[in-house]
Amino acid sequence: MNSEIVISVRELTKRFGDFTAVDRISFDVHRGEIFGFLGANGAGKTTAMRMLCGLSYPTAGSGSVAGFDVMREGEKIKRHIGYMSQRFSLYIDLTVWENMRLFAGIYGLNRRETEERASALLKRLNFEAERDTLVGSLPLGWKQKLSFAIATIHRPEVVFLDEPTGGVDPVTRRQFWELIYEAASEGTTIFVTTHYMDEAEYCSRVSIMVDGEVRALDTPARLKQQFAAESMDEVFRTLARGAQRGE
Ligand code: ATP
């Protein structure tokens, strides 16, 4: 594992009134790692991820993402990461190419960089024939791949993926994960939430949140050993069984 730390948090906490949504979480994520961020519904994943992306400030604790302070430099963090939300932000009434150009501009790429990177991404995704297709008419799996490509168009150090494969078939999910591996092998750090436990097996390390706390964090193999479980699904169910929050 690369020893360079890209995300580091200590005792990171978020309270809403007297409710503690994220309760003193601590971990480091290294360059090129695929870090799986798991938890049952309501465990606090989205709240934690929003703090790491510079979208909301922590109530307490400390941390840095891509070298910037999560307590004070949210704006800088936003410019140095990629983010793919559950309801991705593509414009459905613009074409594939127009979306790429738009986001490349938002991320501060100049015209030449935009041309180069957007063309390379279209090729990599096998999307060249869809360059002028309206995004709204693409199948869900294609939109997800395009969202991922756009989230990495400015070559961020770290990309946050919030349930990027929700609702698509296993073959498309597998293709999506190939994109993730490729980005990670080029040194991009991947921070990903998922509800699919087969995907948890593909991660370098996995953290599992329950009721606002990180209750387990290790490689999938070591977690299975620790919980004497056959699969990550079993590890997850063992931990989530005691949860107070969620359905
Ligand atoms: P899911 O997988 O269902 O999205 P999650 O793990 O992402 O769950 P969060 O969305 O982070 O969970 O929510 C954690 C807890 O914090 C929940 O109980 C939620 O109701 C609460 N919460 C989230 N945002 C707010 C807010 N703005 N004000 C008050 N409570 C909030």
Residues whose N, C-alpha, C, O or C-beta is under 5 A from the ligand:
A	BS01	ATP	F16 A21 G39 A40 N41 G42 A43 G44 K45 T46 T47 A48
